[in-house]
Amino acid sequence: MGRLGLTEILVIVGIVILLFGGKKIPELMKGLGSGIKEFKNAAKDDQSAPAAKKEEEETK
C-alpha cells in the first residue's frame, strides 16, 4: 500500500462529512484527541513502572 494522495484524503473527508455531518466532526476530533492523550499518558506511566520496581528491589 502506498501513501495517500490528495484525492484519496479528500474522498475520505467527504465520506466522513456525509456520515457524521459537519456539526459532529469537532466533537469526534475532541474525543479522538482525548483518547490519544490518555493512551500516551498510560504508555508513559507503564514505561516508568518497571524502573520504579527495579529501584525498590535494589533498596531491599
Predicted model as a PDB file, atoms N, CA, C, CB and O in Angstrom, pLDDT in the B-factor column:
MODEL        1                                                                  
ATOM      1  N   MET A   1       0.845  -1.179   0.000  1.00 62.00           N  
ATOM      2  CA  MET A   1       0.000   0.000   0.000  1.00 62.00           C  
ATOM      3  C   MET A   1       0.889   1.242   0.000  1.00 62.00           C  
ATOM      4  CB  MET A   1      -0.961  -0.002   1.222  1.00 62.00           C  
ATOM      5  O   MET A   1       1.843   1.338   0.772  1.00 62.00           O  
ATOM      6  N   GLY A   2       0.574   2.153  -0.845  1.00 77.00           N  
ATOM      7  CA  GLY A   2       1.338   3.377  -0.933  1.00 77.00           C  
ATOM      8  C   GLY A   2       0.784   4.462  -0.033  1.00 77.00           C  
ATOM      9  O   GLY A   2      -0.116   4.240   0.777  1.00 77.00           O  
ATOM     10  N   ARG A   3       1.339   5.609  -0.198  1.00 85.00           N  
ATOM     11  CA  ARG A   3       0.865   6.753   0.579  1.00 85.00           C  
ATOM     12  C   ARG A   3      -0.472   7.249   0.042  1.00 85.00           C  
ATOM     13  CB  ARG A   3       1.901   7.889   0.556  1.00 85.00           C  
ATOM     14  O   ARG A   3      -0.833   7.003  -1.108  1.00 85.00           O  
ATOM     15  N   LEU A   4      -1.184   7.945   0.895  1.00 83.00           N  
ATOM     16  CA  LEU A   4      -2.450   8.536   0.477  1.00 83.00           C  
ATOM     17  C   LEU A   4      -2.175   9.844  -0.243  1.00 83.00           C  
ATOM     18  CB  LEU A   4      -3.389   8.763   1.688  1.00 83.00           C  
ATOM     19  O   LEU A   4      -1.423  10.685   0.248  1.00 83.00           O  
ATOM     20  N   GLY A   5      -2.773  10.010  -1.384  1.00 91.00           N  
ATOM     21  CA  GLY A   5      -2.646  11.251  -2.136  1.00 91.00           C  
ATOM     22  C   GLY A   5      -3.737  12.229  -1.753  1.00 91.00           C  
ATOM     23  O   GLY A   5      -4.602  11.928  -0.931  1.00 91.00           O  
ATOM     24  N   LEU A   6      -3.685  13.393  -2.353  1.00 92.00           N  
ATOM     25  CA  LEU A   6      -4.659  14.440  -2.058  1.00 92.00           C  
ATOM     26  C   LEU A   6      -6.076  13.981  -2.403  1.00 92.00           C  
ATOM     27  CB  LEU A   6      -4.314  15.723  -2.828  1.00 92.00           C  
ATOM     28  O   LEU A   6      -7.013  14.240  -1.648  1.00 92.00           O  
ATOM     29  N   THR A   7      -6.233  13.308  -3.529  1.00 94.00           N  
ATOM     30  CA  THR A   7      -7.559  12.844  -3.945  1.00 94.00           C  
ATOM     31  C   THR A   7      -8.147  11.868  -2.936  1.00 94.00           C  
ATOM     32  CB  THR A   7      -7.486  12.188  -5.322  1.00 94.00           C  
ATOM     33  O   THR A   7      -9.319  11.971  -2.574  1.00 94.00           O  
ATOM     34  N   GLU A   8      -7.334  10.921  -2.485  1.00 94.00           N  
ATOM     35  CA  GLU A   8      -7.822   9.936  -1.524  1.00 94.00           C  
ATOM     36  C   GLU A   8      -8.222  10.589  -0.207  1.00 94.00           C  
ATOM     37  CB  GLU A   8      -6.762   8.873  -1.274  1.00 94.00           C  
ATOM     38  O   GLU A   8      -9.246  10.240   0.381  1.00 94.00           O  
ATOM     39  N   ILE A   9      -7.416  11.531   0.249  1.00 91.00           N  
ATOM     40  CA  ILE A   9      -7.724  12.233   1.501  1.00 91.00           C  
ATOM     41  C   ILE A   9      -9.033  13.013   1.367  1.00 91.00           C  
ATOM     42  CB  ILE A   9      -6.567  13.190   1.889  1.00 91.00           C  
ATOM     43  O   ILE A   9      -9.859  12.997   2.280  1.00 91.00           O  
ATOM     44  N   LEU A  10      -9.225  13.687   0.246  1.00 93.00           N  
ATOM     45  CA  LEU A  10     -10.464  14.440   0.033  1.00 93.00           C  
ATOM     46  C   LEU A  10     -11.680  13.514  -0.010  1.00 93.00           C  
ATOM     47  CB  LEU A  10     -10.376  15.250  -1.266  1.00 93.00           C  
ATOM     48  O   LEU A  10     -12.741  13.863   0.506  1.00 93.00           O  
ATOM     49  N   VAL A  11     -11.534  12.346  -0.619  1.00 94.00           N  
ATOM     50  CA  VAL A  11     -12.643  11.386  -0.654  1.00 94.00           C  
ATOM     51  C   VAL A  11     -12.976  10.911   0.758  1.00 94.00           C  
ATOM     52  CB  VAL A  11     -12.292  10.177  -1.558  1.00 94.00           C  
ATOM     53  O   VAL A  11     -14.149  10.822   1.122  1.00 94.00           O  
ATOM     54  N   ILE A  12     -11.958  10.608   1.551  1.00 92.00           N  
ATOM     55  CA  ILE A  12     -12.185  10.160   2.932  1.00 92.00           C  
ATOM     56  C   ILE A  12     -12.869  11.244   3.748  1.00 92.00           C  
ATOM     57  CB  ILE A  12     -10.858   9.763   3.597  1.00 92.00           C  
ATOM     58  O   ILE A  12     -13.817  10.964   4.481  1.00 92.00           O  
ATOM     59  N   VAL A  13     -12.395  12.478   3.627  1.00 88.00           N  
ATOM     60  CA  VAL A  13     -13.004  13.598   4.355  1.00 88.00           C  
ATOM     61  C   VAL A  13     -14.459  13.785   3.919  1.00 88.00           C  
ATOM     62  CB  VAL A  13     -12.201  14.905   4.122  1.00 88.00           C  
ATOM     63  O   VAL A  13     -15.329  14.027   4.755  1.00 88.00           O  
ATOM     64  N   GLY A  14     -14.722  13.674   2.629  1.00 90.00           N  
ATOM     65  CA  GLY A  14     -16.083  13.801   2.131  1.00 90.00           C  
ATOM     66  C   GLY A  14     -17.008  12.732   2.696  1.00 90.00           C  
ATOM     67  O   GLY A  14     -18.149  13.018   3.059  1.00 90.00           O  
ATOM     68  N   ILE A  15     -16.515  11.505   2.769  1.00 91.00           N  
ATOM     69  CA  ILE A  15     -17.320  10.410   3.326  1.00 91.00           C  
ATOM     70  C   ILE A  15     -17.603  10.642   4.805  1.00 91.00           C  
ATOM     71  CB  ILE A  15     -16.606   9.063   3.132  1.00 91.00           C  
ATOM     72  O   ILE A  15     -18.717  10.408   5.273  1.00 91.00           O  
ATOM     73  N   VAL A  16     -16.589  11.102   5.539  1.00 87.00           N  
ATOM     74  CA  VAL A  16     -16.779  11.373   6.966  1.00 87.00           C  
ATOM     75  C   VAL A  16     -17.822  12.460   7.168  1.00 87.00           C  
ATOM     76  CB  VAL A  16     -15.452  11.784   7.624  1.00 87.00           C  
ATOM     77  O   VAL A  16     -18.676  12.349   8.047  1.00 87.00           O  
ATOM     78  N   ILE A  17     -17.755  13.504   6.360  1.00 87.00           N  
ATOM     79  CA  ILE A  17     -18.738  14.592   6.480  1.00 87.00           C  
ATOM     80  C   ILE A  17     -20.145  14.080   6.156  1.00 87.00           C  
ATOM     81  CB  ILE A  17     -18.365  15.771   5.537  1.00 87.00           C  
ATOM     82  O   ILE A  17     -21.109  14.458   6.822  1.00 87.00           O  
ATOM     83  N   LEU A  18     -20.266  13.230   5.146  1.00 90.00           N  
ATOM     84  CA  LEU A  18     -21.574  12.676   4.812  1.00 90.00           C  
ATOM     85  C   LEU A  18     -22.114  11.783   5.925  1.00 90.00           C  
ATOM     86  CB  LEU A  18     -21.492  11.889   3.515  1.00 90.00           C  
ATOM     87  O   LEU A  18     -23.309  11.808   6.218  1.00 90.00           O  
ATOM     88  N   LEU A  19     -21.244  11.003   6.540  1.00 88.00           N  
ATOM     89  CA  LEU A  19     -21.698  10.079   7.582  1.00 88.00           C  
ATOM     90  C   LEU A  19     -22.059  10.781   8.883  1.00 88.00           C  
ATOM     91  CB  LEU A  19     -20.635   9.051   7.851  1.00 88.00           C  
ATOM     92  O   LEU A  19     -23.080  10.466   9.495  1.00 88.00           O  
ATOM     93  N   PHE A  20     -21.236  11.723   9.307  1.00 84.00           N  
ATOM     94  CA  PHE A  20     -21.412  12.317  10.630  1.00 84.00           C  
ATOM     95  C   PHE A  20     -21.984  13.723  10.596  1.00 84.00           C  
ATOM     96  CB  PHE A  20     -20.108  12.340  11.345  1.00 84.00           C  
ATOM     97  O   PHE A  20     -22.514  14.180  11.609  1.00 84.00           O  
ATOM     98  N   GLY A  21     -21.902  14.407   9.509  1.00 86.00           N  
ATOM     99  CA  GLY A  21     -22.378  15.778   9.429  1.00 86.00           C  
ATOM    100  C   GLY A  21     -21.332  16.754   9.954  1.00 86.00           C  
ATOM    101  O   GLY A  21     -20.474  16.382  10.756  1.00 86.00           O  
ATOM    102  N   GLY A  22     -21.404  17.973   9.511  1.00 82.00           N  
ATOM    103  CA  GLY A  22     -20.417  18.982   9.873  1.00 82.00           C  
ATOM    104  C   GLY A  22     -20.408  19.357  11.343  1.00 82.00           C  
ATOM    105  O   GLY A  22     -19.372  19.763  11.870  1.00 82.00           O  
ATOM    106  N   LYS A  23     -21.537  19.229  12.009  1.00 86.00           N  
ATOM    107  CA  LYS A  23     -21.621  19.645  13.412  1.00 86.00           C  
ATOM    108  C   LYS A  23     -21.001  18.625  14.357  1.00 86.00           C  
ATOM    109  CB  LYS A  23     -23.067  19.879  13.798  1.00 86.00           C  
ATOM    110  O   LYS A  23     -20.548  18.990  15.442  1.00 86.00           O  
ATOM    111  N   LYS A  24     -20.972  17.372  13.972  1.00 87.00           N  
ATOM    112  CA  LYS A  24     -20.453  16.315  14.847  1.00 87.00           C  
ATOM    113  C   LYS A  24     -18.936  16.170  14.751  1.00 87.00           C  
ATOM    114  CB  LYS A  24     -21.111  14.992  14.505  1.00 87.00           C  
ATOM    115  O   LYS A  24     -18.318  15.639  15.673  1.00 87.00           O  
ATOM    116  N   ILE A  25     -18.328  16.624  13.669  1.00 83.00           N  
ATOM    117  CA  ILE A  25     -16.896  16.392  13.448  1.00 83.00           C  
ATOM    118  C   ILE A  25     -16.024  17.011  14.547  1.00 83.00           C  
ATOM    119  CB  ILE A  25     -16.486  16.955  12.095  1.00 83.00           C  
ATOM    120  O   ILE A  25     -15.114  16.332  15.023  1.00 83.00           O  
ATOM    121  N   PRO A  26     -16.249  18.265  14.979  1.00 88.00           N  
ATOM    122  CA  PRO A  26     -15.407  18.794  16.064  1.00 88.00           C  
ATOM    123  C   PRO A  26     -15.506  17.970  17.344  1.00 88.00           C  
ATOM    124  CB  PRO A  26     -15.791  20.230  16.362  1.00 88.00           C  
ATOM    125  O   PRO A  26     -14.514  17.792  18.051  1.00 88.00           O  
ATOM    126  N   GLU A  27     -16.694  17.471  17.639  1.00 90.00           N  
ATOM    127  CA  GLU A  27     -16.890  16.635  18.825  1.00 90.00           C  
ATOM    128  C   GLU A  27     -16.116  15.316  18.688  1.00 90.00           C  
ATOM    129  CB  GLU A  27     -18.397  16.353  19.044  1.00 90.00           C  
ATOM    130  O   GLU A  27     -15.507  14.846  19.648  1.00 90.00           O  
ATOM    131  N   LEU A  28     -16.147  14.735  17.503  1.00 86.00           N  
ATOM    132  CA  LEU A  28     -15.417  13.491  17.258  1.00 86.00           C  
ATOM    133  C   LEU A  28     -13.907  13.706  17.374  1.00 86.00           C  
ATOM    134  CB  LEU A  28     -15.765  12.933  15.870  1.00 86.00           C  
ATOM    135  O   LEU A  28     -13.201  12.874  17.944  1.00 86.00           O  
ATOM    136  N   MET A  29     -13.417  14.818  16.835  1.00 88.00           N  
ATOM    137  CA  MET A  29     -11.985  15.105  16.893  1.00 88.00           C  
ATOM    138  C   MET A  29     -11.537  15.362  18.327  1.00 88.00           C  
ATOM    139  CB  MET A  29     -11.645  16.309  16.011  1.00 88.00           C  
ATOM    140  O   MET A  29     -10.436  14.972  18.713  1.00 88.00           O  
ATOM    141  N   LYS A  30     -12.381  16.012  19.110  1.00 93.00           N  
ATOM    142  CA  LYS A  30     -12.067  16.253  20.521  1.00 93.00           C  
ATOM    143  C   LYS A  30     -11.953  14.932  21.267  1.00 93.00           C  
ATOM    144  CB  LYS A  30     -13.141  17.147  21.175  1.00 93.00           C  
ATOM    145  O   LYS A  30     -11.031  14.741  22.061  1.00 93.00           O  
ATOM    146  N   GLY A  31     -12.878  14.030  21.019  1.00 93.00           N  
ATOM    147  CA  GLY A  31     -12.830  12.705  21.639  1.00 93.00           C  
ATOM    148  C   GLY A  31     -11.606  11.925  21.209  1.00 93.00           C  
ATOM    149  O   GLY A  31     -10.980  11.246  22.024  1.00 93.00           O  
ATOM    150  N   LEU A  32     -11.259  12.016  19.935  1.00 91.00           N  
ATOM    151  CA  LEU A  32     -10.071  11.335  19.428  1.00 91.00           C  
ATOM    152  C   LEU A  32      -8.816  11.893  20.082  1.00 91.00           C  
ATOM    153  CB  LEU A  32      -9.979  11.471  17.901  1.00 91.00           C  
ATOM    154  O   LEU A  32      -7.933  11.132  20.480  1.00 91.00           O  
ATOM    155  N   GLY A  33      -8.729  13.211  20.197  1.00 94.00           N  
ATOM    156  CA  GLY A  33      -7.575  13.833  20.844  1.00 94.00           C  
ATOM    157  C   GLY A  33      -7.443  13.431  22.299  1.00 94.00           C  
ATOM    158  O   GLY A  33      -6.339  13.176  22.780  1.00 94.00           O  
ATOM    159  N   SER A  34      -8.560  13.374  23.000  1.00 95.00           N  
ATOM    160  CA  SER A  34      -8.544  12.951  24.404  1.00 95.00           C  
ATOM    161  C   SER A  34      -8.082  11.505  24.525  1.00 95.00           C  
ATOM    162  CB  SER A  34      -9.939  13.116  25.035  1.00 95.00           C  
ATOM    163  O   SER A  34      -7.309  11.168  25.423  1.00 95.00           O  
ATOM    164  N   GLY A  35      -8.551  10.659  23.629  1.00 94.00           N  
ATOM    165  CA  GLY A  35      -8.147   9.253  23.650  1.00 94.00           C  
ATOM    166  C   GLY A  35      -6.663   9.080  23.402  1.00 94.00           C  
ATOM    167  O   GLY A  35      -6.011   8.278  24.070  1.00 94.00           O  
ATOM    168  N   ILE A  36      -6.124   9.823  22.449  1.00 93.00           N  
ATOM    169  CA  ILE A  36      -4.687   9.749  22.159  1.00 93.00           C  
ATOM    170  C   ILE A  36      -3.877  10.242  23.350  1.00 93.00           C  
ATOM    171  CB  ILE A  36      -4.340  10.574  20.902  1.00 93.00           C  
ATOM    172  O   ILE A  36      -2.851   9.656  23.694  1.00 93.00           O  
ATOM    173  N   LYS A  37      -4.339  11.325  23.982  1.00 94.00           N  
ATOM    174  CA  LYS A  37      -3.631  11.870  25.148  1.00 94.00           C  
ATOM    175  C   LYS A  37      -3.616  10.863  26.295  1.00 94.00           C  
ATOM    176  CB  LYS A  37      -4.286  13.185  25.610  1.00 94.00           C  
ATOM    177  O   LYS A  37      -2.584  10.678  26.941  1.00 94.00           O  
ATOM    178  N   GLU A  38      -4.744  10.217  26.551  1.00 95.00           N  
ATOM    179  CA  GLU A  38      -4.817   9.209  27.611  1.00 95.00           C  
ATOM    180  C   GLU A  38      -3.914   8.016  27.294  1.00 95.00           C  
ATOM    181  CB  GLU A  38      -6.270   8.738  27.803  1.00 95.00           C  
ATOM    182  O   GLU A  38      -3.259   7.474  28.185  1.00 95.00           O  
ATOM    183  N   PHE A  39      -3.882   7.611  26.033  1.00 93.00           N  
ATOM    184  CA  PHE A  39      -3.033   6.493  25.626  1.00 93.00           C  
ATOM    185  C   PHE A  39      -1.558   6.826  25.855  1.00 93.00           C  
ATOM    186  CB  PHE A  39      -3.277   6.141  24.146  1.00 93.00           C  
ATOM    187  O   PHE A  39      -0.806   5.998  26.368  1.00 93.00           O  
ATOM    188  N   LYS A  40      -1.148   8.033  25.477  1.00 93.00           N  
ATOM    189  CA  LYS A  40       0.249   8.440  25.675  1.00 93.00           C  
ATOM    190  C   LYS A  40       0.599   8.490  27.159  1.00 93.00           C  
ATOM    191  CB  LYS A  40       0.506   9.811  25.028  1.00 93.00           C  
ATOM    192  O   LYS A  40       1.681   8.053  27.554  1.00 93.00           O  
ATOM    193  N   ASN A  41      -0.301   9.016  27.980  1.00 92.00           N  
ATOM    194  CA  ASN A  41      -0.056   9.073  29.419  1.00 92.00           C  
ATOM    195  C   ASN A  41       0.056   7.675  30.010  1.00 92.00           C  
ATOM    196  CB  ASN A  41      -1.170   9.853  30.120  1.00 92.00           C  
ATOM    197  O   ASN A  41       0.919   7.422  30.851  1.00 92.00           O  
ATOM    198  N   ALA A  42      -0.807   6.771  29.577  1.00 90.00           N  
ATOM    199  CA  ALA A  42      -0.762   5.401  30.083  1.00 90.00           C  
ATOM    200  C   ALA A  42       0.521   4.701  29.644  1.00 90.00           C  
ATOM    201  CB  ALA A  42      -1.987   4.611  29.602  1.00 90.00           C  
ATOM    202  O   ALA A  42       1.119   3.955  30.420  1.00 90.00           O  
ATOM    203  N   ALA A  43       0.941   4.936  28.417  1.00 88.00           N  
ATOM    204  CA  ALA A  43       2.169   4.314  27.920  1.00 88.00           C  
ATOM    205  C   ALA A  43       3.380   4.856  28.684  1.00 88.00           C  
ATOM    206  CB  ALA A  43       2.333   4.563  26.398  1.00 88.00           C  
ATOM    207  O   ALA A  43       4.308   4.110  28.995  1.00 88.00           O  
ATOM    208  N   LYS A  44       3.365   6.155  28.983  1.00 87.00           N  
ATOM    209  CA  LYS A  44       4.480   6.756  29.726  1.00 87.00           C  
ATOM    210  C   LYS A  44       4.523   6.208  31.147  1.00 87.00           C  
ATOM    211  CB  LYS A  44       4.355   8.298  29.750  1.00 87.00           C  
ATOM    212  O   LYS A  44       5.600   5.902  31.660  1.00 87.00           O  
ATOM    213  N   ASP A  45       3.359   6.081  31.788  1.00 86.00           N  
ATOM    214  CA  ASP A  45       3.289   5.526  33.141  1.00 86.00           C  
ATOM    215  C   ASP A  45       3.724   4.072  33.156  1.00 86.00           C  
ATOM    216  CB  ASP A  45       1.871   5.654  33.702  1.00 86.00           C  
ATOM    217  O   ASP A  45       4.384   3.625  34.094  1.00 86.00           O  
ATOM    218  N   ASP A  46       3.354   3.331  32.114  1.00 80.00           N  
ATOM    219  CA  ASP A  46       3.712   1.916  32.030  1.00 80.00           C  
ATOM    220  C   ASP A  46       5.216   1.743  31.891  1.00 80.00           C  
ATOM    221  CB  ASP A  46       2.995   1.251  30.853  1.00 80.00           C  
ATOM    222  O   ASP A  46       5.779   0.803  32.452  1.00 80.00           O  
ATOM    223  N   GLN A  47       5.872   2.620  31.160  1.00 80.00           N  
ATOM    224  CA  GLN A  47       7.322   2.533  30.976  1.00 80.00           C  
ATOM    225  C   GLN A  47       8.066   2.905  32.251  1.00 80.00           C  
ATOM    226  CB  GLN A  47       7.768   3.439  29.830  1.00 80.00           C  
ATOM    227  O   GLN A  47       9.138   2.358  32.513  1.00 80.00           O  
ATOM    228  N   SER A  48       7.534   3.807  33.036  1.00 75.00           N  
ATOM    229  CA  SER A  48       8.219   4.228  34.254  1.00 75.00           C  
ATOM    230  C   SER A  48       7.986   3.246  35.401  1.00 75.00           C  
ATOM    231  CB  SER A  48       7.756   5.620  34.661  1.00 75.00           C  
ATOM    232  O   SER A  48       8.758   3.228  36.359  1.00 75.00           O  
ATOM    233  N   ALA A  49       6.942   2.439  35.318  1.00 67.00           N  
ATOM    234  CA  ALA A  49       6.635   1.494  36.393  1.00 67.00           C  
ATOM    235  C   ALA A  49       7.720   0.434  36.571  1.00 67.00           C  
ATOM    236  CB  ALA A  49       5.307   0.818  36.121  1.00 67.00           C  
ATOM    237  O   ALA A  49       8.101   0.183  37.714  1.00 67.00           O  
ATOM    238  N   PRO A  50       8.244  -0.203  35.529  1.00 64.00           N  
ATOM    239  CA  PRO A  50       9.302  -1.196  35.744  1.00 64.00           C  
ATOM    240  C   PRO A  50      10.566  -0.588  36.363  1.00 64.00           C  
ATOM    241  CB  PRO A  50       9.654  -1.866  34.426  1.00 64.00           C  
ATOM    242  O   PRO A  50      11.247  -1.247  37.149  1.00 64.00           O  
ATOM    243  N   ALA A  51      10.876   0.636  36.020  1.00 59.00           N  
ATOM    244  CA  ALA A  51      12.050   1.293  36.590  1.00 59.00           C  
ATOM    245  C   ALA A  51      11.848   1.521  38.081  1.00 59.00           C  
ATOM    246  CB  ALA A  51      12.333   2.629  35.873  1.00 59.00           C  
ATOM    247  O   ALA A  51      12.785   1.361  38.863  1.00 59.00           O  
ATOM    248  N   ALA A  52      10.638   1.894  38.483  1.00 58.00           N  
ATOM    249  CA  ALA A  52      10.352   2.115  39.898  1.00 58.00           C  
ATOM    250  C   ALA A  52      10.433   0.804  40.670  1.00 58.00           C  
ATOM    251  CB  ALA A  52       8.965   2.756  40.076  1.00 58.00           C  
ATOM    252  O   ALA A  52      10.943   0.782  41.790  1.00 58.00           O  
ATOM    253  N   LYS A  53       9.936  -0.294  40.090  1.00 60.00           N  
ATOM    254  CA  LYS A  53      10.026  -1.592  40.753  1.00 60.00           C  
ATOM    255  C   LYS A  53      11.473  -2.025  40.909  1.00 60.00           C  
ATOM    256  CB  LYS A  53       9.245  -2.647  39.973  1.00 60.00           C  
ATOM    257  O   LYS A  53      11.851  -2.576  41.943  1.00 60.00           O  
ATOM    258  N   LYS A  54      12.276  -1.780  39.899  1.00 59.00           N  
ATOM    259  CA  LYS A  54      13.688  -2.158  39.934  1.00 59.00           C  
ATOM    260  C   LYS A  54      14.406  -1.391  41.047  1.00 59.00           C  
ATOM    261  CB  LYS A  54      14.364  -1.888  38.564  1.00 59.00           C  
ATOM    262  O   LYS A  54      15.219  -1.962  41.773  1.00 59.00           O  
ATOM    263  N   GLU A  55      14.105  -0.104  41.178  1.00 61.00           N  
ATOM    264  CA  GLU A  55      14.726   0.704  42.242  1.00 61.00           C  
ATOM    265  C   GLU A  55      14.299   0.195  43.610  1.00 61.00           C  
ATOM    266  CB  GLU A  55      14.351   2.197  42.089  1.00 61.00           C  
ATOM    267  O   GLU A  55      15.123   0.162  44.524  1.00 61.00           O  
ATOM    268  N   GLU A  56      13.045  -0.201  43.785  1.00 62.00           N  
ATOM    269  CA  GLU A  56      12.568  -0.722  45.062  1.00 62.00           C  
ATOM    270  C   GLU A  56      13.295  -2.020  45.421  1.00 62.00           C  
ATOM    271  CB  GLU A  56      11.047  -0.958  45.013  1.00 62.00           C  
ATOM    272  O   GLU A  56      13.648  -2.244  46.579  1.00 62.00           O  
ATOM    273  N   GLU A  57      13.515  -2.870  44.417  1.00 62.00           N  
ATOM    274  CA  GLU A  57      14.194  -4.143  44.661  1.00 62.00           C  
ATOM    275  C   GLU A  57      15.647  -3.910  45.052  1.00 62.00           C  
ATOM    276  CB  GLU A  57      14.116  -5.046  43.418  1.00 62.00           C  
ATOM    277  O   GLU A  57      16.189  -4.635  45.885  1.00 62.00           O  
ATOM    278  N   GLU A  58      16.280  -2.906  44.458  1.00 64.00           N  
ATOM    279  CA  GLU A  58      17.686  -2.635  44.755  1.00 64.00           C  
ATOM    280  C   GLU A  58      17.855  -2.086  46.155  1.00 64.00           C  
ATOM    281  CB  GLU A  58      18.267  -1.659  43.743  1.00 64.00           C  
ATOM    282  O   GLU A  58      18.895  -2.307  46.775  1.00 64.00           O  
ATOM    283  N   THR A  59      16.868  -1.381  46.672  1.00 64.00           N  
ATOM    284  CA  THR A  59      16.980  -0.793  48.015  1.00 64.00           C  
ATOM    285  C   THR A  59      16.722  -1.810  49.110  1.00 64.00           C  
ATOM    286  CB  THR A  59      16.010   0.364  48.164  1.00 64.00           C  
ATOM    287  O   THR A  59      17.026  -1.544  50.272  1.00 64.00           O  
ATOM    288  N   LYS A  60      16.170  -2.967  48.773  1.00 58.00           N  
ATOM    289  CA  LYS A  60      15.879  -4.008  49.777  1.00 58.00           C  
ATOM    290  C   LYS A  60      17.103  -4.758  50.178  1.00 58.00           C  
ATOM    291  CB  LYS A  60      14.855  -4.979  49.260  1.00 58.00           C  
ATOM    292  O   LYS A  60      17.029  -5.662  51.009  1.00 58.00           O  
TER     293      LYS A  60                                                      
ENDMDL                                                                          
END                                                                             
